[in-house]
Structure formats: C-alpha cells, structure tokens
C-alpha cells in the first residue's frame, strides 16, 4: 500500500500486518475491518483477522450481539517492504504502519531498528509514527544497554505520535514526552470517544482530532472537539480537524462522513473548528501538501 486517502498524510508505509486491541479506541478499528475483508485464503491478510459475533454495548449502554471484525493477534513481517520509502523519490508525508502498531509486543526489536534506519536514510520525507503502545519505547531492549528508544535513530524528519481517544489514556502523552531523543511529537485524538479534560500539551507540536467512522461508530460530541481546539490554541499547538465521524455527519450532513469532501460542507456554525493547520516540520514546500486551512 502506498497512496492513501488519509487527509493528514501522502503515503502509508506498511512493512508489517496484524494487530490486537489495547484500549477502547480499538473497538471498531478501521484497519481491522479492512483486514477482515481481505482475510480469505491467499489474500493479503489471511490468518490475521476474521469476522466474529461479539456482545458489545450500544449507544444506550445495552449489550448487543454484533458481527464485527476481529484481529487474531498474529503479526506478519513483510521483508520486501522495509526499504520501500527509499524508492519514493518525491518528498512525501509518510504514515508508518497505518494498518498495525509498530510497537506491538510481537514485533522484534531488530525489525523496529531496521524501520528506523530506513527512515533515517530518507530525509527527503517526513515520517509520521503513531502508536497506542508508546511504553514499549521505554522498556529494555536486546539491541544493547538502555531502553529501546535509546538504541534507535531519531532524525529531525521523524515525528513520534500516540493515540489518545479519551481521558483514560492521557498518560500516553507523558510517555512520548519521556522519549527524550524524539525531536518532534504529535497526537491523534481520533476516534474521540470521550472528553479529554485538561491536557498538558508541552512538547507536542500537532494534534489531529476527529470522530469515529463506520457502521458501529460511537458519537463524538462537538463540544469535545471544541475543547481540544481551545487547549491547542491556548498552548500554541497546531490543530487539524480530520472529520466529524459517522454519527455527527449523518445528523448534520444527512450522510456518512466522506473525509475531505464532508469537511468542505460543514455547516457555518462549525467553522470555528473547521481548521486544518500543520506544524512547520510537516510543511513540505516540495510537494505542496501541507498547507494551513
């Protein structure tokens, strides 16, 4: 997979496949749904995901039996993809592992190091690393003395990010701050499934915020997004509104969220949050992608 429809990047780089849930933001994972659709014998995600009946709470809190995509927990490393960004000549924003989590416990330290060495060698690109498991970087490693992050290269064109879907996982922000070698940090506040409360954004340069999409999407309250924007403005952090999510889009636009197309159609009273700003490190003049809106 190379090109992508994700609004805040140009390309996705997936040198591994497979994952498993680690927090509530994973419940209706878009990557999990895609993997389950392509999990048949001989297909790209064979053995990595499947559709299962699971009892899950609905919007009213009552349990419902739903047929949902489910990771098997297996991880597949793709050796042929490790050096792929080296073959992309045009400078690009590159999202590492859009279909998994590089810091899943079953991904070997040696493989992680090879990915970081590839990023280190491709300074024409800007790499957006995103994880729900930042604590892995603070753990001991078999690569040598010290913590995992201390054995990895951290050039200025690599951004370390973590996902924060509600106040229960705010601690992840402190964790990426503890990765002192990282020169740039960002947050994916998506899917925003609950209020964040007060957030210390020191050391954070960029916040991407959005609601959940998909058949079983949970509602994002507009007030939650406004609160994230307010705190970004107060702490001088670039804010990027990705999407309203399926629930709000159906109410406000009469149909499901369609990414950038829906963004252009947000009603006037939401224009205060209809903002797409980029941090300086992602404003690549060469490709014209990152432009504040």
BALOBA-1460 file (C-alpha; in Angstrom, 3 decimals):
// residues 293
<rec num="1" residu="x" x="0.000" y="0.000" z="0.000"/>
<rec num="2" residu="x" x="1.439" y="3.381" z="-0.949"/>
<rec num="3" residu="x" x="-1.058" y="6.159" z="-1.727"/>
<rec num="4" residu="x" x="-3.765" y="6.857" z="0.851"/>
<rec num="5" residu="x" x="-6.963" y="8.846" z="1.355"/>
<rec num="6" residu="x" x="-5.961" y="9.814" z="4.906"/>
<rec num="7" residu="x" x="-6.144" y="13.612" z="4.884"/>
<rec num="8" residu="x" x="-3.108" y="14.311" z="7.047"/>
<rec num="9" residu="x" x="-0.546" y="12.310" z="5.078"/>
<rec num="10" residu="x" x="0.517" y="11.478" z="1.496"/>
<rec num="11" residu="x" x="1.525" y="7.847" z="1.697"/>
<rec num="12" residu="x" x="1.166" y="4.908" z="4.049"/>
<rec num="13" residu="x" x="4.049" y="2.506" z="4.590"/>
<rec num="14" residu="x" x="3.045" y="-0.900" z="5.951"/>
<rec num="15" residu="x" x="6.036" y="-3.205" z="6.460"/>
<rec num="16" residu="x" x="4.004" y="-5.398" z="8.815"/>
<rec num="17" residu="x" x="0.407" y="-6.540" z="9.228"/>
<rec num="18" residu="x" x="-1.810" y="-7.704" z="12.066"/>
<rec num="19" residu="x" x="-2.585" y="-6.262" z="15.494"/>
<rec num="20" residu="x" x="-4.861" y="-6.648" z="18.538"/>
<rec num="21" residu="x" x="-6.863" y="-4.352" z="20.801"/>
<rec num="22" residu="x" x="-5.166" y="-2.416" z="23.553"/>
<rec num="23" residu="x" x="-7.815" y="0.194" z="24.546"/>
<rec num="24" residu="x" x="-11.366" y="1.388" z="23.775"/>
<rec num="25" residu="x" x="-10.229" y="3.348" z="20.733"/>
<rec num="26" residu="x" x="-9.518" y="-0.004" z="19.071"/>
<rec num="27" residu="x" x="-13.062" y="-1.364" z="19.379"/>
<rec num="28" residu="x" x="-14.124" y="-0.635" z="15.782"/>
<rec num="29" residu="x" x="-10.680" y="-0.234" z="14.223"/>
<rec num="30" residu="x" x="-10.801" y="0.700" z="10.524"/>
<rec num="31" residu="x" x="-7.656" y="-1.344" z="9.825"/>
<rec num="32" residu="x" x="-9.223" y="-4.380" z="11.486"/>
<rec num="33" residu="x" x="-12.307" y="-4.085" z="9.251"/>
<rec num="34" residu="x" x="-10.171" y="-3.806" z="6.129"/>
<rec num="35" residu="x" x="-8.059" y="-6.768" z="7.189"/>
<rec num="36" residu="x" x="-11.115" y="-8.940" z="7.846"/>
<rec num="37" residu="x" x="-12.464" y="-8.216" z="4.355"/>
<rec num="38" residu="x" x="-9.192" y="-9.393" z="2.848"/>
<rec num="39" residu="x" x="-8.528" y="-12.326" z="5.177"/>
<rec num="40" residu="x" x="-9.519" y="-15.188" z="2.884"/>
<rec num="41" residu="x" x="-7.065" y="-17.886" z="1.886"/>
<rec num="42" residu="x" x="-4.346" y="-16.465" z="-0.319"/>
<rec num="43" residu="x" x="-5.328" y="-12.847" z="0.384"/>
<rec num="44" residu="x" x="-3.119" y="-10.168" z="1.917"/>
<rec num="45" residu="x" x="-4.478" y="-10.502" z="5.483"/>
<rec num="46" residu="x" x="-5.030" y="-14.253" z="5.515"/>
<rec num="47" residu="x" x="-4.935" y="-15.557" z="9.093"/>
<rec num="48" residu="x" x="-4.643" y="-12.061" z="10.606"/>
<rec num="49" residu="x" x="-8.312" y="-11.091" z="11.064"/>
<rec num="50" residu="x" x="-11.829" y="-12.511" z="10.804"/>
<rec num="51" residu="x" x="-15.464" y="-11.585" z="11.357"/>
<rec num="52" residu="x" x="-16.929" y="-12.755" z="14.667"/>
<rec num="53" residu="x" x="-20.094" y="-12.282" z="16.688"/>
<rec num="54" residu="x" x="-19.323" y="-10.228" z="19.788"/>
<rec num="55" residu="x" x="-21.532" y="-8.838" z="22.538"/>
<rec num="56" residu="x" x="-20.871" y="-5.097" z="22.736"/>
<rec num="57" residu="x" x="-22.636" y="-2.127" z="24.354"/>
<rec num="58" residu="x" x="-24.717" y="0.071" z="22.043"/>
<rec num="59" residu="x" x="-25.223" y="3.849" z="22.260"/>
<rec num="60" residu="x" x="-27.741" y="3.348" z="25.069"/>
<rec num="61" residu="x" x="-25.380" y="1.107" z="27.030"/>
<rec num="62" residu="x" x="-27.391" y="-2.054" z="26.380"/>
<rec num="63" residu="x" x="-25.459" y="-5.065" z="25.129"/>
<rec num="64" residu="x" x="-25.985" y="-6.091" z="21.512"/>
<rec num="65" residu="x" x="-24.740" y="-9.052" z="19.520"/>
<rec num="66" residu="x" x="-22.761" y="-7.641" z="16.596"/>
<rec num="67" residu="x" x="-20.817" y="-9.196" z="13.759"/>
<rec num="68" residu="x" x="-17.550" y="-7.300" z="13.852"/>
<rec num="69" residu="x" x="-14.044" y="-7.630" z="12.512"/>
<rec num="70" residu="x" x="-11.603" y="-9.189" z="14.974"/>
<rec num="71" residu="x" x="-7.829" y="-9.416" z="14.901"/>
<rec num="72" residu="x" x="-6.425" y="-12.904" z="15.510"/>
<rec num="73" residu="x" x="-3.416" y="-11.406" z="17.308"/>
<rec num="74" residu="x" x="-0.910" y="-12.719" z="14.783"/>
<rec num="75" residu="x" x="1.729" y="-10.439" z="13.269"/>
<rec num="76" residu="x" x="3.253" y="-10.793" z="9.801"/>
<rec num="77" residu="x" x="6.507" y="-9.038" z="8.929"/>
<rec num="78" residu="x" x="6.965" y="-8.005" z="5.296"/>
<rec num="79" residu="x" x="10.655" y="-8.049" z="4.480"/>
<rec num="80" residu="x" x="10.142" y="-6.677" z="0.964"/>
<rec num="81" residu="x" x="8.550" y="-3.503" z="2.377"/>
<rec num="82" residu="x" x="11.301" y="-2.496" z="4.819"/>
<rec num="83" residu="x" x="13.201" y="-0.318" z="2.329"/>
<rec num="84" residu="x" x="10.226" y="0.856" z="0.281"/>
<rec num="85" residu="x" x="10.426" y="4.592" z="1.138"/>
<rec num="86" residu="x" x="13.914" y="4.658" z="-0.367"/>
<rec num="87" residu="x" x="12.293" y="4.100" z="-3.764"/>
<rec num="88" residu="x" x="9.930" y="7.090" z="-3.412"/>
<rec num="89" residu="x" x="11.818" y="9.973" z="-4.985"/>
<rec num="90" residu="x" x="9.211" y="12.700" z="-4.478"/>
<rec num="91" residu="x" x="9.239" y="14.146" z="-0.933"/>
<rec num="92" residu="x" x="6.175" y="12.979" z="0.979"/>
<rec num="93" residu="x" x="4.476" y="12.786" z="4.339"/>
<rec num="94" residu="x" x="4.666" y="9.085" z="5.187"/>
<rec num="95" residu="x" x="2.442" y="7.397" z="7.776"/>
<rec num="96" residu="x" x="4.288" y="4.394" z="9.189"/>
<rec num="97" residu="x" x="2.098" y="1.337" z="9.824"/>
<rec num="98" residu="x" x="-1.415" y="2.617" z="9.138"/>
<rec num="99" residu="x" x="-2.678" y="-0.980" z="9.377"/>
<rec num="100" residu="x" x="-0.997" y="-2.018" z="12.633"/>
<rec num="101" residu="x" x="1.202" y="-0.830" z="15.515"/>
<rec num="102" residu="x" x="4.973" y="-0.943" z="15.073"/>
<rec num="103" residu="x" x="5.413" y="-1.319" z="18.827"/>
<rec num="104" residu="x" x="3.156" y="-4.370" z="19.200"/>
<rec num="105" residu="x" x="4.936" y="-6.726" z="21.650"/>
<rec num="106" residu="x" x="5.414" y="-9.398" z="18.971"/>
<rec num="107" residu="x" x="7.377" y="-7.120" z="16.635"/>
<rec num="108" residu="x" x="11.086" y="-7.869" z="17.202"/>
<rec num="109" residu="x" x="13.348" y="-5.049" z="18.329"/>
<rec num="110" residu="x" x="15.655" y="-5.812" z="15.413"/>
<rec num="111" residu="x" x="12.821" y="-5.242" z="12.931"/>
<rec num="112" residu="x" x="11.896" y="-1.932" z="14.577"/>
<rec num="113" residu="x" x="15.530" y="-0.831" z="14.313"/>
<rec num="114" residu="x" x="15.574" y="-1.604" z="10.580"/>
<rec num="115" residu="x" x="12.472" y="0.546" z="10.058"/>
<rec num="116" residu="x" x="14.061" y="3.448" z="11.911"/>
<rec num="117" residu="x" x="17.253" y="3.031" z="9.888"/>
<rec num="118" residu="x" x="15.197" y="3.293" z="6.700"/>
<rec num="119" residu="x" x="13.558" y="6.472" z="7.972"/>
<rec num="120" residu="x" x="16.933" y="7.854" z="8.982"/>
<rec num="121" residu="x" x="18.207" y="7.312" z="5.428"/>
<rec num="122" residu="x" x="15.223" y="9.099" z="3.790"/>
<rec num="123" residu="x" x="15.472" y="12.700" z="4.928"/>
<rec num="124" residu="x" x="13.506" y="13.977" z="1.909"/>
<rec num="125" residu="x" x="10.370" y="12.518" z="3.543"/>
<rec num="126" residu="x" x="8.617" y="13.315" z="6.826"/>
<rec num="127" residu="x" x="7.641" y="10.177" z="8.747"/>
<rec num="128" residu="x" x="4.562" y="10.133" z="10.996"/>
<rec num="129" residu="x" x="4.953" y="7.344" z="13.552"/>
<rec num="130" residu="x" x="1.764" y="6.598" z="15.518"/>
<rec num="131" residu="x" x="1.306" y="4.099" z="18.330"/>
<rec num="132" residu="x" x="-1.050" y="3.138" z="21.135"/>
<rec num="133" residu="x" x="1.863" y="1.374" z="22.848"/>
<rec num="134" residu="x" x="4.459" y="4.107" z="23.479"/>
<rec num="135" residu="x" x="5.539" y="2.396" z="26.697"/>
<rec num="136" residu="x" x="7.392" y="-0.173" z="24.581"/>
<rec num="137" residu="x" x="9.942" y="2.524" z="23.749"/>
<rec num="138" residu="x" x="10.820" y="2.899" z="27.442"/>
<rec num="139" residu="x" x="11.403" y="-0.808" z="28.007"/>
<rec num="140" residu="x" x="14.772" y="-2.627" z="27.976"/>
<rec num="141" residu="x" x="15.909" y="-3.951" z="24.602"/>
<rec num="142" residu="x" x="18.058" y="-6.767" z="23.303"/>
<rec num="143" residu="x" x="19.691" y="-4.276" z="20.924"/>
<rec num="144" residu="x" x="22.064" y="-3.209" z="23.687"/>
<rec num="145" residu="x" x="22.173" y="-1.419" z="27.045"/>
<rec num="146" residu="x" x="19.397" y="1.019" z="27.911"/>
<rec num="147" residu="x" x="15.848" y="1.448" z="26.665"/>
<rec num="148" residu="x" x="14.546" y="0.660" z="23.201"/>
<rec num="149" residu="x" x="14.255" y="4.310" z="22.149"/>
<rec num="150" residu="x" x="17.886" y="4.903" z="23.107"/>
<rec num="151" residu="x" x="19.029" y="2.351" z="20.510"/>
<rec num="152" residu="x" x="17.031" y="3.898" z="17.642"/>
<rec num="153" residu="x" x="17.993" y="6.825" z="15.393"/>
<rec num="154" residu="x" x="15.740" y="9.878" z="15.831"/>
<rec num="155" residu="x" x="16.402" y="12.287" z="12.944"/>
<rec num="156" residu="x" x="14.506" y="15.559" z="12.689"/>
<rec num="157" residu="x" x="12.222" y="14.270" z="9.925"/>
<rec num="158" residu="x" x="10.620" y="11.604" z="12.159"/>
<rec num="159" residu="x" x="7.581" y="12.555" z="14.292"/>
<rec num="160" residu="x" x="6.607" y="10.357" z="17.219"/>
<rec num="161" residu="x" x="2.867" y="10.267" z="17.877"/>
<rec num="162" residu="x" x="0.418" y="8.483" z="20.114"/>
<rec num="163" residu="x" x="-3.352" y="7.977" z="20.015"/>
<rec num="164" residu="x" x="-5.475" y="9.492" z="22.780"/>
<rec num="165" residu="x" x="-9.164" y="8.673" z="22.411"/>
<rec num="166" residu="x" x="-10.384" y="9.773" z="25.852"/>
<rec num="167" residu="x" x="-9.162" y="10.837" z="29.294"/>
<rec num="168" residu="x" x="-8.414" y="7.229" z="30.305"/>
<rec num="169" residu="x" x="-5.318" y="7.110" z="28.089"/>
<rec num="170" residu="x" x="-3.977" y="10.641" z="28.689"/>
<rec num="171" residu="x" x="-0.908" y="9.029" z="30.270"/>
<rec num="172" residu="x" x="0.335" y="8.145" z="26.789"/>
<rec num="173" residu="x" x="1.216" y="11.811" z="26.277"/>
<rec num="174" residu="x" x="3.598" y="11.712" z="29.236"/>
<rec num="175" residu="x" x="5.087" y="8.534" z="27.810"/>
<rec num="176" residu="x" x="6.051" y="10.053" z="24.457"/>
<rec num="177" residu="x" x="7.440" y="13.078" z="26.289"/>
<rec num="178" residu="x" x="9.698" y="10.637" z="28.150"/>
<rec num="179" residu="x" x="11.176" y="9.551" z="24.799"/>
<rec num="180" residu="x" x="13.665" y="12.388" z="25.041"/>
<rec num="181" residu="x" x="15.519" y="11.519" z="21.820"/>
<rec num="182" residu="x" x="12.437" y="12.254" z="19.687"/>
<rec num="183" residu="x" x="12.707" y="15.738" z="18.183"/>
<rec num="184" residu="x" x="9.026" y="16.113" z="17.222"/>
<rec num="185" residu="x" x="5.827" y="14.777" z="18.828"/>
<rec num="186" residu="x" x="2.164" y="14.735" z="17.860"/>
<rec num="187" residu="x" x="-1.208" y="13.326" z="18.958"/>
<rec num="188" residu="x" x="-4.016" y="11.567" z="17.138"/>
<rec num="189" residu="x" x="-7.138" y="12.390" z="19.133"/>
<rec num="190" residu="x" x="-9.192" y="10.038" z="16.995"/>
<rec num="191" residu="x" x="-11.582" y="8.452" z="17.380"/>
<rec num="192" residu="x" x="-12.535" y="10.956" z="20.070"/>
<rec num="193" residu="x" x="-14.995" y="8.863" z="22.095"/>
<rec num="194" residu="x" x="-14.997" y="10.895" z="25.295"/>
<rec num="195" residu="x" x="-13.835" y="14.229" z="26.703"/>
<rec num="196" residu="x" x="-10.105" y="14.581" z="27.319"/>
<rec num="197" residu="x" x="-10.359" y="17.020" z="30.195"/>
<rec num="198" residu="x" x="-7.402" y="19.304" z="30.852"/>
<rec num="199" residu="x" x="-4.355" y="18.258" z="28.851"/>
<rec num="200" residu="x" x="-0.719" y="19.290" z="29.171"/>
<rec num="201" residu="x" x="0.453" y="19.719" z="25.570"/>
<rec num="202" residu="x" x="4.003" y="20.771" z="26.360"/>
<rec num="203" residu="x" x="6.398" y="19.198" z="23.870"/>
<rec num="204" residu="x" x="3.532" y="18.437" z="21.441"/>
<rec num="205" residu="x" x="3.582" y="20.212" z="18.056"/>
<rec num="206" residu="x" x="0.459" y="18.889" z="16.363"/>
<rec num="207" residu="x" x="-2.949" y="17.459" z="17.301"/>
<rec num="208" residu="x" x="-5.175" y="15.660" z="14.778"/>
<rec num="209" residu="x" x="-8.757" y="15.344" z="16.028"/>
<rec num="210" residu="x" x="-11.815" y="13.538" z="14.689"/>
<rec num="211" residu="x" x="-14.847" y="11.368" z="15.317"/>
<rec num="212" residu="x" x="-15.254" y="7.665" z="14.694"/>
<rec num="213" residu="x" x="-16.439" y="6.395" z="11.324"/>
<rec num="214" residu="x" x="-18.048" y="3.122" z="10.319"/>
<rec num="215" residu="x" x="-21.223" y="1.094" z="10.808"/>
<rec num="216" residu="x" x="-20.953" y="0.880" z="14.599"/>
<rec num="217" residu="x" x="-19.360" y="4.285" z="15.200"/>
<rec num="218" residu="x" x="-19.715" y="5.964" z="18.588"/>
<rec num="219" residu="x" x="-20.684" y="9.635" z="18.767"/>
<rec num="220" residu="x" x="-18.154" y="12.412" z="19.139"/>
<rec num="221" residu="x" x="-19.692" y="15.421" z="20.876"/>
<rec num="222" residu="x" x="-18.844" y="18.679" z="19.094"/>
<rec num="223" residu="x" x="-18.066" y="20.198" z="22.494"/>
<rec num="224" residu="x" x="-15.257" y="17.671" z="22.957"/>
<rec num="225" residu="x" x="-13.567" y="18.753" z="19.725"/>
<rec num="226" residu="x" x="-14.023" y="22.421" z="20.601"/>
<rec num="227" residu="x" x="-12.347" y="21.805" z="23.944"/>
<rec num="228" residu="x" x="-9.365" y="20.150" z="22.251"/>
<rec num="229" residu="x" x="-9.088" y="23.101" z="19.846"/>
<rec num="230" residu="x" x="-9.284" y="25.595" z="22.724"/>
<rec num="231" residu="x" x="-6.424" y="23.924" z="24.536"/>
<rec num="232" residu="x" x="-4.353" y="23.755" z="21.359"/>
<rec num="233" residu="x" x="-4.847" y="27.481" z="20.784"/>
<rec num="234" residu="x" x="-4.016" y="28.335" z="24.384"/>
<rec num="235" residu="x" x="-0.848" y="26.214" z="24.299"/>
<rec num="236" residu="x" x="0.125" y="27.209" z="20.731"/>
<rec num="237" residu="x" x="-0.162" y="23.748" z="19.198"/>
<rec num="238" residu="x" x="-1.212" y="23.231" z="15.558"/>
<rec num="239" residu="x" x="-4.735" y="21.747" z="15.329"/>
<rec num="240" residu="x" x="-6.043" y="19.603" z="12.474"/>
<rec num="241" residu="x" x="-9.775" y="18.736" z="12.365"/>
<rec num="242" residu="x" x="-9.995" y="15.498" z="10.416"/>
<rec num="243" residu="x" x="-13.670" y="14.557" z="10.480"/>
<rec num="244" residu="x" x="-16.921" y="14.757" z="12.443"/>
<rec num="245" residu="x" x="-17.396" y="10.996" z="12.443"/>
<rec num="246" residu="x" x="-20.312" y="8.948" z="11.145"/>
<rec num="247" residu="x" x="-22.844" y="9.848" z="13.853"/>
<rec num="248" residu="x" x="-22.477" y="13.639" z="13.584"/>
<rec num="249" residu="x" x="-22.167" y="13.556" z="9.787"/>
<rec num="250" residu="x" x="-25.465" y="11.695" z="9.405"/>
<rec num="251" residu="x" x="-27.192" y="14.263" z="11.630"/>
<rec num="252" residu="x" x="-25.573" y="17.409" z="10.201"/>
<rec num="253" residu="x" x="-24.932" y="16.416" z="6.587"/>
<rec num="254" residu="x" x="-27.520" y="13.714" z="6.032"/>
<rec num="255" residu="x" x="-24.966" y="11.057" z="5.145"/>
<rec num="256" residu="x" x="-21.880" y="9.272" z="6.411"/>
<rec num="257" residu="x" x="-18.546" y="11.057" z="6.709"/>
<rec num="258" residu="x" x="-16.664" y="11.324" z="3.409"/>
<rec num="259" residu="x" x="-13.415" y="12.812" z="4.632"/>
<rec num="260" residu="x" x="-12.266" y="15.962" z="2.848"/>
<rec num="261" residu="x" x="-15.493" y="16.232" z="0.840"/>
<rec num="262" residu="x" x="-17.508" y="16.344" z="4.059"/>
<rec num="263" residu="x" x="-15.034" y="18.813" z="5.577"/>
<rec num="264" residu="x" x="-15.874" y="21.347" z="2.864"/>
<rec num="265" residu="x" x="-19.585" y="21.004" z="3.673"/>
<rec num="266" residu="x" x="-19.521" y="21.541" z="7.431"/>
<rec num="267" residu="x" x="-22.318" y="23.979" z="8.421"/>
<rec num="268" residu="x" x="-21.327" y="27.602" z="9.189"/>
<rec num="269" residu="x" x="-21.730" y="27.255" z="12.954"/>
<rec num="270" residu="x" x="-18.914" y="24.673" z="12.916"/>
<rec num="271" residu="x" x="-16.472" y="26.846" z="11.008"/>
<rec num="272" residu="x" x="-14.742" y="27.773" z="14.265"/>
<rec num="273" residu="x" x="-13.441" y="24.188" z="14.428"/>
<rec num="274" residu="x" x="-13.132" y="23.703" z="10.672"/>
<rec num="275" residu="x" x="-9.378" y="24.141" z="10.868"/>
<rec num="276" residu="x" x="-6.513" y="22.231" z="9.315"/>
<rec num="277" residu="x" x="-3.153" y="23.524" z="10.465"/>
<rec num="278" residu="x" x="0.225" y="21.861" z="10.125"/>
<rec num="279" residu="x" x="3.350" y="22.169" z="12.261"/>
<rec num="280" residu="x" x="6.378" y="23.670" z="10.494"/>
<rec num="281" residu="x" x="8.149" y="20.307" z="10.258"/>
<rec num="282" residu="x" x="5.356" y="18.962" z="8.013"/>
<rec num="283" residu="x" x="5.053" y="21.939" z="5.695"/>
<rec num="284" residu="x" x="6.843" y="20.463" z="2.688"/>
<rec num="285" residu="x" x="7.169" y="23.108" z="0.003"/>
<rec num="286" residu="x" x="8.378" y="20.480" z="-2.452"/>
<rec num="287" residu="x" x="5.045" y="18.680" z="-2.710"/>
<rec num="288" residu="x" x="2.618" y="21.420" z="-1.684"/>
<rec num="289" residu="x" x="0.681" y="19.006" z="0.538"/>
<rec num="290" residu="x" x="0.864" y="20.637" z="3.930"/>
<rec num="291" residu="x" x="-0.890" y="23.982" z="3.743"/>
<rec num="292" residu="x" x="-2.796" y="25.539" z="6.620"/>
<rec num="293" residu="x" x="-6.553" y="25.975" z="6.106"/>
